């Protein structure tokens, strides 16, 4: 009897321990979110503030809405790589129809949603009836949707109708509308998954497609509906994103499909299909947003941020594998009442713990002394030597003056830059320097900083629809004219050239192209054979130039909107560069100047980026101290050739 009693107690203890372990396995994402909140609250006094928490909600909204749609697809054992491009296309259709063609806003919104449905139906048809693997079908749609977005917009952002732009505003000056839309779409996704026939069909198809078919389920029709739903959610996400930026960006949401898939997997769904919940997806999106926000606040390098997020995704997939091997209860709708009770208890406990942390940390930070003013610098990209030099100049000036400077990399994503600027504002930075990804898209974030009495300095590119304390920049139009004149004069006023354009939608690309056109008007003997975008990228410059050489082997000159594309063109030209073909770049980067020295690059219109960074910091500090700042600070450009490159310093 005693032995039996001891065994019973031991078994009970073992069962309790096993149940607790199973509970953690089933709710690993929620546990991770709580741990992240605790850690970041301890590490940064700016994290657990009302403004910053709402900021995190806004930053998670677009990813979460996309991810809710992707959840449907992954639960049914598919994948959708097209959601980012479909989001951009839907927003572009709305702006193009309402702003450019006067279509009533309500009808324009319907057209945007219909665009998402149409893209989803094509994906579903190719997958279900065309027998294409979901990866291939949606990868094709990714390219088609992005291309159509660029075709419709002409590569230029289209202003969003004011009535729709309010989706990016706040209610009562505190509750962001994107957060409300995220909650509504999350509830809709949860309802579809847990309470509808199509939701149950998703789990059946994902669990065993052949068994679902044999049981009488019309699998092909269900797949059409699943991908159509994903398209609708992508369209809504695109509208919300464009509302935040006050414009439809043809390059918007680039790469967001990866974040959406990551959020679904982190939230507990299995890529093998059959499991997944809307609540888990929401937690996954929040984890990504909290990570990025916290790493920004801690001034972690943008490069290391990518490493950290990649590790988190890998750990999430590992947890999924461990959970399935351990036989953990699937995170699916319709599970038993006991499992619901355990999950409800866990979520309730998490809520209590989170509220306690928020309250305690807020109390501790309320009495703390304010930190010294800090400067924030948001660069459009650090994947370009020109902007790396701006960063180096800014950091050198900040060190010289003993100022704390936080630098972030927007990776040519206007939405990510909006998040970074909001982080600076909610964290109470003294002044902000921004190099906009897009001049229109940065407007709302700059306005928000202005309302918080934070002076903003724009560097290299201006900000539209918002007031900045100063613009520190070279004259891109004048520089473009110089580049055109330089190559035309080198060719003796007659010749055949091609133009490599910058990234569509950026002010620098538009202004330099305008300068090229103005400069070439003075030389009627110069014939432009082709103008093609290479997105300020060296590899794309190589590919585009290689293609153009097939059609125009007799080209005599190349104008590139930056040195990186010029260097790619030189690689494609080989021995012709600097001999039978003259190449002119723009920026005066170290690699560009090296090519000028060896003669393969005839000239570069140098902007002196290091000086841009230094002067931007100087003016930011002057504005912060209440000093008078000139609204326009021009840094002179100069043409650097082999004759004067030795004496040039950027």
C-alpha positions as CSV (number, residue, x, y, z in Angstrom):
1,X,0.0,0.0,0.0
2,X,2.7,2.4,1.0
3,X,4.7,1.5,-2.0
4,X,1.7,2.0,-4.2
5,X,1.0,5.4,-2.6
6,X,4.6,6.5,-3.2
7,X,4.4,5.4,-6.8
8,X,1.1,7.2,-7.2
9,X,2.6,10.4,-5.8
10,X,5.7,10.1,-7.9
11,X,3.6,9.5,-10.9
12,X,1.5,12.5,-10.1
13,X,4.6,14.7,-9.7
14,X,6.1,13.4,-12.9
15,X,2.8,14.0,-14.7
16,X,2.7,17.6,-13.3
17,X,6.2,18.2,-14.5
18,X,5.5,16.7,-17.8
19,X,2.3,18.8,-18.1
20,X,4.3,21.9,-17.3
21,X,6.9,21.0,-19.9
22,X,4.2,20.3,-22.5
23,X,2.6,23.7,-21.6
24,X,5.8,25.5,-22.4
25,X,6.3,23.5,-25.6
26,X,2.8,24.3,-26.8
27,X,3.2,28.0,-26.0
28,X,6.9,28.6,-26.8
29,X,6.2,31.8,-28.8
30,X,4.2,33.4,-25.9
31,X,7.0,32.4,-23.5
32,X,9.6,34.0,-25.8
33,X,7.5,37.2,-26.1
34,X,7.3,37.5,-22.3
35,X,11.1,36.9,-21.9
36,X,11.8,39.5,-24.6
37,X,9.6,42.1,-22.9
38,X,11.3,41.5,-19.5
39,X,14.8,41.6,-21.0
40,X,14.2,44.8,-23.0
41,X,12.5,46.5,-20.1
42,X,15.6,45.9,-18.0
43,X,18.0,46.9,-20.8
44,X,16.3,50.0,-22.0
45,X,14.3,52.6,-20.0
46,X,12.6,53.8,-23.2
47,X,11.0,50.4,-24.0
48,X,8.0,50.1,-21.6
49,X,6.4,53.5,-22.3
50,X,2.9,53.9,-23.6
51,X,4.2,55.7,-26.8
52,X,6.7,52.9,-27.6
53,X,4.3,50.1,-26.9
54,X,1.7,51.7,-29.3
55,X,4.6,52.2,-31.7
56,X,5.4,48.5,-31.6
57,X,1.8,47.7,-32.4
58,X,1.9,50.0,-35.4
59,X,5.1,48.4,-36.6
60,X,3.7,44.9,-36.2
61,X,0.4,45.7,-38.0
62,X,1.3,45.2,-41.6
63,X,3.4,42.1,-41.0
64,X,0.6,40.6,-38.8
65,X,-2.1,41.3,-41.4
66,X,0.0,39.7,-44.2
67,X,0.8,36.8,-41.8
68,X,-2.8,36.1,-41.0
69,X,-3.4,35.5,-44.7
70,X,-0.2,33.4,-45.0
71,X,-1.5,31.3,-42.0
72,X,-4.4,30.0,-44.1
73,X,-1.9,28.8,-46.8
74,X,0.6,27.3,-44.4
75,X,-2.1,25.5,-42.4
76,X,-3.2,23.9,-45.7
77,X,0.5,22.8,-46.4
78,X,1.2,25.5,-49.0
79,X,3.3,28.6,-49.1
80,X,2.7,32.1,-50.5
81,X,5.8,34.1,-51.5
82,X,3.7,36.7,-53.4
83,X,2.0,38.6,-50.5
84,X,4.5,41.5,-50.3
85,X,4.3,42.2,-54.1
86,X,0.5,41.7,-54.1
87,X,0.2,44.3,-51.2
88,X,2.2,46.8,-53.2
89,X,0.2,46.2,-56.4
90,X,-3.2,46.5,-54.5
91,X,-2.1,49.8,-53.0
92,X,-0.8,51.1,-56.3
93,X,-4.1,50.2,-58.0
94,X,-6.0,52.1,-55.3
95,X,-3.8,55.2,-55.6
96,X,-3.7,55.1,-59.4
97,X,-7.5,54.8,-59.8
98,X,-8.4,57.3,-57.1
99,X,-5.7,59.9,-57.4
100,X,-4.7,59.7,-61.0
101,X,-8.0,58.9,-62.6
102,X,-10.6,60.3,-60.3
103,X,-12.4,57.0,-59.4
104,X,-14.5,57.3,-56.3
105,X,-12.5,56.2,-53.2
106,X,-15.0,53.5,-52.2
107,X,-14.8,52.0,-55.7
108,X,-11.0,52.3,-55.7
109,X,-10.8,50.4,-52.4
110,X,-13.0,47.7,-53.9
111,X,-10.6,47.5,-56.9
112,X,-7.7,47.2,-54.6
113,X,-9.3,44.3,-52.7
114,X,-10.3,42.7,-56.0
115,X,-6.7,42.9,-57.2
116,X,-5.7,40.9,-54.1
117,X,-8.4,38.3,-54.8
118,X,-7.4,38.0,-58.4
119,X,-3.8,37.5,-57.6
120,X,-4.7,34.9,-55.0
121,X,-7.0,33.1,-57.4
122,X,-4.2,32.9,-60.0
123,X,-2.0,31.4,-57.3
124,X,-4.7,28.9,-56.4
125,X,-5.4,27.9,-60.0
126,X,-1.7,27.4,-60.8
127,X,-1.3,25.3,-57.6
128,X,-4.5,23.3,-57.7
129,X,-5.3,22.9,-61.4
130,X,-1.9,23.6,-63.0
131,X,-0.2,21.2,-60.5
132,X,2.7,23.7,-60.0
133,X,4.4,23.6,-56.6
134,X,3.2,26.4,-54.4
135,X,6.7,27.8,-54.2
136,X,7.0,28.1,-58.0
137,X,3.5,29.5,-58.5
138,X,3.7,32.2,-55.9
139,X,7.3,33.0,-56.8
140,X,6.1,33.8,-60.3
141,X,3.3,35.9,-58.9
142,X,5.8,37.8,-56.8
143,X,7.6,38.9,-59.9
144,X,4.4,39.6,-62.0
145,X,2.7,41.7,-59.2
146,X,5.9,43.7,-58.6
147,X,6.3,44.4,-62.3
148,X,2.7,45.4,-62.7
149,X,3.1,47.8,-59.7
150,X,6.0,49.4,-61.4
151,X,4.3,49.6,-64.8
152,X,1.1,51.2,-63.4
153,X,3.0,53.7,-61.3
154,X,5.7,54.4,-63.8
155,X,8.2,53.6,-61.0
156,X,7.1,56.8,-59.1
157,X,5.2,56.8,-55.8
158,X,1.5,57.9,-56.2
159,X,0.0,60.1,-53.5
160,X,-2.7,58.3,-51.5
161,X,-6.2,59.8,-51.2
162,X,-6.6,61.8,-48.0
163,X,-9.8,59.9,-47.0
164,X,-7.8,56.6,-47.1
165,X,-4.6,58.0,-45.6
166,X,-6.5,58.4,-42.3
167,X,-6.0,54.6,-41.9
168,X,-2.4,55.6,-40.9
169,X,-3.6,58.1,-38.3
170,X,-4.7,57.8,-34.7
171,X,-8.0,57.9,-32.9
172,X,-8.3,60.3,-30.0
173,X,-4.6,61.3,-30.6
174,X,-3.4,58.0,-29.0
175,X,-4.9,54.9,-30.5
176,X,-3.3,54.0,-33.9
177,X,-5.8,52.9,-36.6
178,X,-3.3,50.3,-38.0
179,X,-3.5,48.5,-34.7
180,X,-7.3,48.4,-34.8
181,X,-7.2,47.1,-38.4
182,X,-4.7,44.4,-37.2
183,X,-7.0,43.3,-34.4
184,X,-10.1,43.2,-36.7
185,X,-8.2,41.1,-39.3
186,X,-6.9,38.9,-36.6
187,X,-10.3,38.2,-35.2
188,X,-11.6,37.5,-38.7
189,X,-8.7,35.1,-39.3
190,X,-9.4,33.3,-36.0
191,X,-13.1,33.0,-36.9
192,X,-12.3,31.6,-40.4
193,X,-9.9,29.0,-39.0
194,X,-12.0,28.0,-36.0
195,X,-15.6,28.5,-36.9
196,X,-16.1,27.9,-40.6
197,X,-16.2,25.0,-43.0
198,X,-13.3,26.3,-45.1
199,X,-11.2,26.7,-41.9
200,X,-11.7,23.0,-41.0
201,X,-10.9,22.1,-44.6
202,X,-7.6,23.9,-44.3
203,X,-6.6,21.7,-41.4
204,X,-7.8,18.6,-43.1
205,X,-5.9,19.3,-46.3
206,X,-2.8,20.3,-44.4
207,X,-3.0,17.2,-42.3
208,X,-3.4,14.7,-45.1
209,X,-4.5,16.0,-48.5
210,X,-5.2,12.5,-49.9
211,X,-7.3,11.5,-47.0
212,X,-9.2,14.8,-47.3
213,X,-9.9,14.1,-50.9
214,X,-11.1,10.6,-50.2
215,X,-13.4,11.9,-47.5
216,X,-15.2,13.9,-50.2
217,X,-13.6,17.3,-49.7
218,X,-13.2,19.3,-52.9
219,X,-9.6,20.0,-52.4
220,X,-9.0,22.0,-55.6
221,X,-11.8,24.4,-54.9
222,X,-10.7,24.8,-51.3
223,X,-7.2,25.7,-52.4
224,X,-8.6,28.4,-54.7
225,X,-10.4,29.9,-51.7
226,X,-7.4,29.6,-49.4
227,X,-5.1,31.6,-51.8
228,X,-7.9,34.1,-52.5
229,X,-8.2,34.8,-48.8
230,X,-4.4,35.2,-48.6
231,X,-4.7,37.8,-51.5
232,X,-7.4,39.7,-49.7
233,X,-5.4,40.0,-46.5
234,X,-2.3,41.1,-48.6
235,X,-4.5,43.8,-50.2
236,X,-5.6,45.1,-46.8
237,X,-2.0,45.1,-45.6
238,X,-0.9,47.1,-48.6
239,X,-3.6,49.7,-48.1
240,X,-2.6,50.1,-44.4
241,X,1.1,50.3,-45.3
242,X,0.4,52.9,-48.0
243,X,-1.7,54.9,-45.6
244,X,1.1,55.1,-43.2
245,X,3.4,56.5,-45.9
246,X,0.7,58.7,-47.5
247,X,1.7,57.2,-50.9
248,X,1.6,54.0,-52.8
249,X,5.2,52.9,-53.3
250,X,5.8,50.5,-56.2
251,X,8.7,49.0,-54.3
252,X,6.8,48.8,-51.0
253,X,6.7,45.6,-48.9
254,X,9.7,44.1,-50.7
255,X,10.7,41.1,-48.7
256,X,7.7,41.3,-46.3
257,X,6.7,37.8,-47.4
258,X,9.6,36.4,-45.5
259,X,8.6,38.3,-42.3
260,X,5.1,37.0,-42.7
261,X,6.2,33.4,-43.1
262,X,8.5,33.9,-40.1
263,X,5.7,35.2,-38.0
264,X,3.5,32.2,-38.8
265,X,6.3,29.7,-38.0
266,X,7.4,31.5,-34.9
267,X,3.8,31.5,-33.8
268,X,3.7,27.7,-33.7
269,X,2.4,26.7,-37.2
270,X,4.2,23.9,-38.9
271,X,5.5,24.3,-42.5
272,X,4.3,20.7,-43.0
273,X,0.7,21.9,-42.6
274,X,-2.2,20.9,-40.4
275,X,-1.4,23.2,-37.5
276,X,-1.5,26.9,-36.8
277,X,-3.6,29.6,-35.1
278,X,-4.3,33.3,-35.7
279,X,-3.3,34.1,-32.1
280,X,0.1,32.4,-32.5
281,X,0.7,34.3,-35.7
282,X,-0.1,37.6,-33.9
283,X,2.4,36.6,-31.2
284,X,5.0,35.8,-33.9
285,X,4.5,39.2,-35.6
286,X,4.8,41.0,-32.2
287,X,8.0,39.1,-31.5
288,X,9.6,40.4,-34.7
289,X,8.4,43.9,-34.0
290,X,9.6,43.9,-30.4
291,X,12.9,42.5,-31.5
292,X,13.5,45.2,-34.1
293,X,12.2,48.0,-31.8
294,X,14.3,46.9,-28.9
295,X,17.4,46.4,-30.9
296,X,16.9,49.9,-32.3
297,X,16.6,51.4,-28.9
298,X,19.7,49.6,-27.7
299,X,21.6,51.0,-30.8
300,X,22.5,47.5,-32.0
301,X,24.0,47.5,-35.5
302,X,21.6,47.0,-38.3
303,X,23.8,44.2,-39.6
304,X,23.6,42.4,-36.2
305,X,19.8,42.9,-36.1
306,X,19.5,40.7,-39.2
307,X,21.6,38.0,-37.5
308,X,19.5,38.1,-34.3
309,X,16.2,37.8,-36.2
310,X,17.6,35.0,-38.3
311,X,18.6,33.1,-35.2
312,X,15.1,33.6,-33.7
313,X,13.5,32.2,-36.8
314,X,15.8,29.2,-36.7
315,X,15.0,28.5,-33.1
316,X,11.3,28.8,-33.8
317,X,11.6,26.1,-36.5
318,X,13.7,24.0,-34.1
319,X,11.0,24.3,-31.4
320,X,8.4,23.2,-33.9
321,X,10.5,20.1,-34.7
322,X,11.0,19.3,-31.0
323,X,7.3,19.9,-30.3
324,X,6.2,17.4,-33.0
325,X,8.8,14.8,-31.9
326,X,7.6,15.2,-28.3
327,X,4.0,14.6,-29.5
328,X,2.9,18.1,-28.3
329,X,-0.7,18.9,-28.8
330,X,-1.1,20.6,-32.2
331,X,-1.8,24.2,-32.2
332,X,-4.9,24.0,-34.2
333,X,-8.5,25.0,-33.9
334,X,-11.0,22.6,-32.5
335,X,-8.7,20.9,-29.9
336,X,-10.1,19.5,-26.7
337,X,-11.5,21.4,-23.8
338,X,-8.7,20.5,-21.5
339,X,-6.1,21.9,-23.9
340,X,-8.2,25.1,-24.3
341,X,-8.2,25.4,-20.5
342,X,-4.4,25.0,-20.3
343,X,-3.9,27.5,-23.1
344,X,-6.3,30.0,-21.5
345,X,-4.5,29.7,-18.2
346,X,-1.2,30.3,-19.9
347,X,-2.4,33.4,-21.8
348,X,-4.0,34.7,-18.6
349,X,-0.8,34.2,-16.7
350,X,1.2,35.9,-19.5
351,X,-1.2,38.9,-19.4
352,X,-0.9,39.2,-15.6
353,X,2.9,39.0,-15.8
354,X,3.1,41.5,-18.6
355,X,0.9,44.0,-16.8
356,X,3.0,43.6,-13.7
357,X,6.2,44.2,-15.6
358,X,4.8,47.2,-17.3
359,X,3.6,48.7,-14.1
360,X,6.7,48.0,-12.1
361,X,9.1,49.2,-14.9
362,X,7.0,52.4,-15.5
363,X,7.2,53.2,-11.8
364,X,10.9,52.7,-11.7
365,X,11.6,54.8,-14.8
366,X,9.3,57.7,-13.8
367,X,11.6,58.9,-11.2
368,X,14.8,58.5,-13.2
369,X,16.7,61.5,-14.3
370,X,16.5,62.4,-18.0
371,X,19.3,61.2,-20.1
372,X,21.5,63.5,-22.1
373,X,20.0,64.4,-25.5
374,X,20.9,61.8,-28.2
375,X,21.0,62.1,-32.0
376,X,19.4,59.6,-34.3
377,X,20.5,59.0,-37.9
378,X,18.3,56.9,-40.3
379,X,20.0,56.1,-43.6
380,X,18.2,54.8,-46.6
381,X,20.7,52.0,-46.9
382,X,24.2,50.9,-45.8
383,X,24.5,48.6,-48.8
384,X,26.1,51.5,-50.7
385,X,29.6,53.0,-50.0
386,X,28.2,56.5,-50.5
387,X,25.9,56.2,-47.5
388,X,28.5,54.4,-45.5
389,X,30.7,57.5,-46.0
390,X,27.8,59.7,-44.7
391,X,27.6,57.5,-41.6
392,X,31.4,57.7,-41.1
393,X,31.4,61.5,-41.4
394,X,28.4,61.8,-39.0
395,X,30.0,59.4,-36.5
396,X,33.4,61.3,-36.6
397,X,31.6,64.6,-36.0
398,X,29.6,63.1,-33.1
399,X,32.7,61.7,-31.5
400,X,34.4,65.0,-31.8
401,X,31.6,66.8,-30.0
402,X,31.1,64.0,-27.4
403,X,27.5,63.2,-28.6
404,X,25.8,59.9,-28.6
405,X,24.7,59.1,-32.2
406,X,22.5,56.1,-33.1
407,X,22.6,55.0,-36.7
408,X,19.9,52.8,-38.3
409,X,19.7,51.2,-41.8
410,X,16.3,51.3,-43.5
411,X,17.5,48.9,-46.3
412,X,15.7,50.9,-48.9
413,X,12.4,50.2,-47.2
414,X,10.3,53.3,-46.6
415,X,8.1,51.5,-44.1
416,X,11.1,50.3,-42.1
417,X,12.4,53.8,-42.1
418,X,9.1,55.1,-40.8
419,X,9.4,52.6,-37.9
420,X,12.9,53.8,-37.1
421,X,11.9,57.4,-37.1
422,X,9.0,56.6,-34.8
423,X,11.4,54.8,-32.5
424,X,13.6,57.9,-32.3
425,X,10.5,60.0,-31.6
426,X,9.0,57.8,-28.9
427,X,12.4,57.4,-27.2
428,X,12.8,61.2,-26.9
429,X,15.9,61.7,-29.0
430,X,17.1,65.3,-29.0
431,X,17.3,65.6,-32.8
432,X,17.0,63.3,-35.8
433,X,18.8,63.2,-39.1
434,X,17.1,61.4,-42.0
435,X,18.3,60.3,-45.4
436,X,14.9,59.4,-46.8
437,X,14.2,56.3,-48.8
438,X,11.5,58.2,-50.4
439,X,10.8,61.9,-49.9
440,X,7.0,61.6,-49.8
441,X,6.9,58.6,-47.5
442,X,9.1,60.2,-44.8
443,X,6.6,63.1,-44.4
444,X,4.3,61.6,-41.7
445,X,7.2,60.5,-39.5
446,X,8.9,63.9,-39.7
447,X,5.6,65.5,-38.8
448,X,5.3,63.3,-35.8
449,X,8.8,64.3,-34.7
450,X,7.9,68.0,-35.2
451,X,4.9,67.6,-32.9
452,X,7.2,66.2,-30.3
453,X,9.5,69.3,-30.7
454,X,12.3,67.2,-32.1
455,X,14.2,69.0,-34.9
456,X,14.8,67.0,-38.0
457,X,17.7,67.5,-40.5
458,X,17.4,65.9,-43.9
459,X,20.6,64.8,-45.6
460,X,21.2,64.2,-49.3
461,X,17.5,64.0,-50.0
462,X,14.7,66.3,-49.1
463,X,11.4,65.5,-47.3
464,X,8.1,66.4,-48.9
465,X,4.9,67.4,-47.1
466,X,6.7,68.1,-43.8
467,X,9.0,70.8,-42.5
468,X,12.6,70.0,-41.6
469,X,15.0,72.3,-39.8
470,X,17.4,72.1,-42.6
471,X,18.3,70.1,-45.8
472,X,22.0,69.3,-46.1
473,X,22.5,68.1,-49.7
474,X,24.3,68.4,-53.0
475,X,22.2,69.6,-55.9
476,X,21.4,66.3,-57.6
477,X,19.9,68.0,-60.7
478,X,23.0,70.2,-61.1
479,X,25.2,67.1,-60.6
480,X,23.2,65.2,-63.2
481,X,23.8,68.1,-65.7
482,X,27.5,68.0,-64.9
483,X,27.6,64.2,-65.6
484,X,25.8,64.6,-68.9
485,X,28.1,67.5,-70.0
486,X,31.2,65.6,-69.0
487,X,30.5,62.5,-71.1
488,X,29.2,64.6,-74.0
489,X,32.3,66.8,-74.1
490,X,34.5,63.7,-73.9
491,X,32.8,62.3,-76.9
492,X,33.2,65.6,-78.8
493,X,29.4,66.4,-78.7
494,X,28.5,63.4,-80.9
495,X,28.0,59.8,-80.0
496,X,25.8,57.0,-78.8
497,X,25.2,56.5,-75.0
498,X,23.1,54.6,-72.6
499,X,21.8,55.7,-69.2
500,X,21.7,53.5,-66.1
501,X,19.0,54.9,-63.8
502,X,18.7,54.6,-60.0
503,X,16.0,53.0,-57.9
504,X,12.5,53.9,-59.0
505,X,10.7,56.0,-56.5
506,X,13.7,57.7,-54.9
507,X,14.1,61.4,-55.1
508,X,17.8,61.0,-56.0
509,X,17.0,58.8,-59.0
510,X,14.3,61.3,-60.2
511,X,16.5,64.4,-59.7
512,X,19.6,62.9,-61.3
513,X,17.6,61.7,-64.3
514,X,16.2,65.2,-64.6
515,X,19.7,66.6,-64.6
516,X,20.9,64.1,-67.2
517,X,18.0,65.1,-69.5
518,X,18.7,68.8,-69.1
519,X,22.4,68.4,-69.7
520,X,21.9,66.3,-72.8
521,X,19.5,68.8,-74.4
522,X,22.6,71.0,-75.0
523,X,24.2,68.3,-77.1
524,X,21.8,67.3,-80.0
525,X,24.6,65.1,-81.5
526,X,24.4,62.8,-78.5
527,X,21.9,59.9,-79.1
528,X,20.5,58.1,-76.1
529,X,20.1,54.4,-77.2
530,X,18.5,53.2,-74.0
531,X,17.6,54.2,-70.4
532,X,17.2,51.3,-67.9
533,X,17.0,51.2,-64.1
534,X,19.7,49.2,-62.2
535,X,18.6,50.3,-58.7
536,X,21.9,51.9,-57.6
537,X,23.2,48.3,-57.4
538,X,26.6,47.1,-58.8
539,X,25.4,43.6,-59.6
540,X,22.3,44.9,-61.4
541,X,24.5,47.4,-63.2
542,X,26.5,44.5,-64.5
543,X,23.5,42.6,-65.7
544,X,21.7,45.5,-67.3
545,X,24.8,46.7,-69.1
546,X,25.5,43.1,-70.3
547,X,22.0,43.0,-71.7
548,X,22.2,46.4,-73.4
549,X,25.5,45.5,-75.0
550,X,23.7,42.7,-76.9
551,X,21.3,45.2,-78.4
552,X,23.7,48.1,-78.7
553,X,27.3,46.8,-79.2
554,X,28.2,50.2,-80.8
555,X,27.6,52.2,-77.6
556,X,30.3,54.9,-76.9
557,X,29.3,56.3,-73.5
558,X,27.5,55.4,-70.3
559,X,26.0,57.7,-67.7
560,X,25.3,55.9,-64.4
561,X,23.3,57.5,-61.6
562,X,25.8,56.3,-59.0
563,X,29.3,54.8,-58.9
564,X,28.1,51.4,-58.0
565,X,26.1,51.0,-61.2
566,X,29.0,52.5,-63.1
567,X,31.4,49.9,-61.7
568,X,29.0,47.2,-62.7
569,X,28.9,48.6,-66.3
570,X,32.7,48.7,-66.4
571,X,32.8,45.0,-65.5
572,X,30.4,44.3,-68.4
573,X,32.4,46.4,-70.8
574,X,35.7,44.8,-70.0
575,X,38.6,46.1,-72.0
576,X,36.2,48.6,-73.7
577,X,35.8,50.7,-70.5
578,X,37.9,53.8,-70.7
579,X,39.0,53.1,-74.2
580,X,36.2,52.9,-76.8
581,X,33.5,53.5,-74.2
582,X,33.6,56.4,-71.7
583,X,31.8,55.8,-68.4
584,X,30.7,58.6,-66.0
585,X,29.5,57.8,-62.5
586,X,28.0,59.8,-59.6
587,X,29.0,60.0,-55.9
588,X,32.8,59.9,-55.6
589,X,32.9,56.7,-53.6
590,X,36.3,55.1,-52.7
591,X,35.8,52.3,-55.3
592,X,34.7,54.9,-57.9
593,X,37.7,57.1,-57.3
594,X,40.0,54.0,-57.6
595,X,38.4,53.3,-61.0
596,X,39.0,56.9,-62.0
597,X,42.7,56.5,-61.1
598,X,43.1,53.4,-63.2
599,X,41.2,55.0,-66.1
600,X,38.3,52.5,-66.4
601,X,35.9,55.2,-65.1
602,X,36.4,58.4,-67.0
603,X,34.8,60.6,-64.2
604,X,32.6,60.7,-61.2
605,X,30.5,63.6,-60.0
606,X,31.6,63.6,-56.4
607,X,29.3,64.7,-53.6
608,X,31.7,64.6,-50.7
609,X,29.5,62.3,-48.6
610,X,31.8,62.5,-45.5
611,X,31.2,66.3,-45.4
612,X,27.4,65.7,-45.8
613,X,27.5,63.6,-42.6
614,X,29.6,66.0,-40.7
615,X,27.6,69.1,-41.6
616,X,24.3,67.2,-40.9
617,X,25.4,66.5,-37.3
618,X,26.7,70.1,-36.8
619,X,23.3,71.5,-37.9
620,X,21.4,69.0,-35.8
621,X,23.2,70.1,-32.7
622,X,22.7,73.7,-33.6
623,X,19.0,73.2,-34.0
624,X,18.9,71.2,-30.7
625,X,20.5,74.1,-28.9
626,X,17.9,76.6,-30.4
627,X,20.3,78.2,-32.8
628,X,19.4,79.5,-36.2
629,X,19.9,77.0,-39.0
630,X,19.9,77.8,-42.7
631,X,16.9,75.9,-44.3
632,X,19.2,74.8,-47.2
633,X,22.8,73.9,-46.8
634,X,24.5,73.0,-50.1
635,X,27.6,71.0,-50.2
636,X,29.3,71.6,-53.6
637,X,29.8,68.8,-56.1
638,X,32.7,68.5,-58.4
639,X,33.7,66.4,-61.4
640,X,36.7,64.2,-60.5
641,X,38.8,62.9,-63.4
642,X,42.2,61.3,-63.6
643,X,43.7,64.8,-63.7
644,X,42.4,65.9,-60.3
645,X,41.6,62.7,-58.4
646,X,44.9,62.7,-56.4
647,X,44.0,65.9,-54.7
648,X,40.4,65.0,-54.0
649,X,39.1,64.1,-50.5
650,X,35.5,63.2,-49.9
